[in-house]
Amino acid sequence: MLPGLIRCVARQLLMLKIEAILQPSKLDAVKDALLEAGIEGMTILEARGHGRQKGHTEFYRGREYTVDLLPKVKIELVVTDDRKENAIQAIMSAARTGRIGDGKIFVSKIDEAIRIRNDERGESAL
Amino acid sequence: MRNSISAQMRKCIARDVRPEDGVWFSPDGERVHQSLWDLLRSKVTMSGFRQLLLLSAILVVPAFSFAQPVAPAPTTQDQIAALQQSVQNAQMNADNAWMLTSAALVLLMTGPGLALFYGGLVRRKNILGTMMQSFAMMGLITILWAIAGYSLAFGHGNLFIGGFEHLFLRGVSLAPNPDYAATIPEQTYMVYQLMFAIITPALITGAFAERMKFSAMAVFLSLWSLLVYSPMAHMVWGVGGLLNANGGSIPSLDFAGGTVVHITSGVSALITALYLGKRLGYPHTNMPPHSMVLSFIGACLLWVGWFGFNAGSALGSGPLATSAFINTHFAAAAAAFGWTVAEWIHNGKPTALGAISGAVAGLVAITPASGFVQPFPALLIGVIAGAFCSFMVFEVKSRLGYDDSLDAFGVHGAGGTLGAILTGIFATQLINPAFGKGIATGGIDGHWRQILNQSAGVGVAWVISIVGTLVLLFVVDKVIGLRVSAEDEHEGLDLSQHGEEGYDLNT
């Protein structure tokens, strides 16, 4: 029981960063899903990139050229470990279409979190 | 009481009755009328015509106190002469109204028409620099034209260039100059021609976009305007010019400037593009337009402004202006169609850039022909120009590998050349008996030799452009240096030349 208790407490103290790279058209759906899952703080960046997804072709003065760097949206969240799976499921269910180009999610550890307003530290700053 | 009106009035005036609160009472105290006017009116309706006559007589008498001493009545001859003068004034004012409007329309073509068209086609970091080049012409060329440009183009001189008689616009008054336009003030003509002188160097800026120093551009184009544009304008339109349709040695038909404006600017553009070299990264780096929206707006302004360019070249507001107006519009539409179809076949998709470029190509090609051809030949000229210029831009430019950034040569140089030749074919005395009443004008009239004359005009334009531009580029390069440094080119003209940013996306 004690190890379980320790693990449970530890998971509430461990902070993780979740970075999700998505199609721009999925941004609203993912935001809504995260809010429903109880996650309120997030940072949204406009990005460009590609994975296996091919670009599209455009024409300029009769010449065709490919545009490889496609517009993407990146969402960054910092959550405690116990909420990680909720967040990931929320993102995936909202963003998945089943086609190439859906995006990726990366999870990494965060060493410190600080609230600027009152210098709160740790998971209560999230 | 059937008193006459005068009796009633006399009573009132004689203080038998006073107006109390705007009500006039009859002598026996009865309230009779609301006002003196009512009183008068009631009298008129009662006594009718006679009272009205009396009243009008009373009112008219004072007028005679202002009468002038009576002059002898004008003779019929005088009246006819005055009438003829009025009619002439009315015609002149009508022509002047259209000409001033046309001048404004042509300026609109440069600012903001061309500024937007070119501005949208370059990369974002160069938008202001590109627009500044057109705007600088609006300022600089005006000054130069007023000082010397007009005189060199339209003064009396020799076959190739005018003179200095109108330096500082001396002798250019509000009276007409019958050599050029008998029904408008010469100053109107001068300012109209100024707008052409402004747009011609502005067109060249398309070839050296994104890599020319602002200072060098200003000096180069100022000299170009005086030493290439003014002489060419003189040769085609000036009194005694080599190519003047009226009595020149090689009479060439150029209604609104196919050779003077478009061939000179287009060919000079090509020479400049070749001399300066390609942009860094061309052709393997993609450099698509940063804002097709701006280019689209600019192209539409060019189309509308071109009505002033072509229909204004009729130098009057009569039926010839109508012909030129219609031809202009038909050619633009047909050429947009032609380029779009050619591109659809070539690439599989019709682009907005192709459509607007097509319209401009048609406008260029119809420019020399606008006041000489009939409407359906104008449509044909448009379609041919659209297809031909698209070919020049798609195939010829990429095969030969020169970096004419905004296709100034492909559209203006090539389109102007094509238009000048087609003018020789389709010009007809039915629209414009340019060589005299009853004399064949162009090919379809039977005067096929005109095509040779047109070719000569084209040749002269090419030669003066190539030689003049090369010399000026060389000189300015040695003295100031033409091209921006590589760092400046990477940073963009907006920051490096002007210390500004076109768009601030952070605020």
Interface residues (C-beta under 8 A of the other chain):
Chain A: E58 F59 Y60 R61 G62 R63 E64 Y65 V67
Chain B: N286 M287 P288 P289 E343 H346 N347 K349 T351 L353 G354 S390 V393 F394 E395 K397 S398 D407
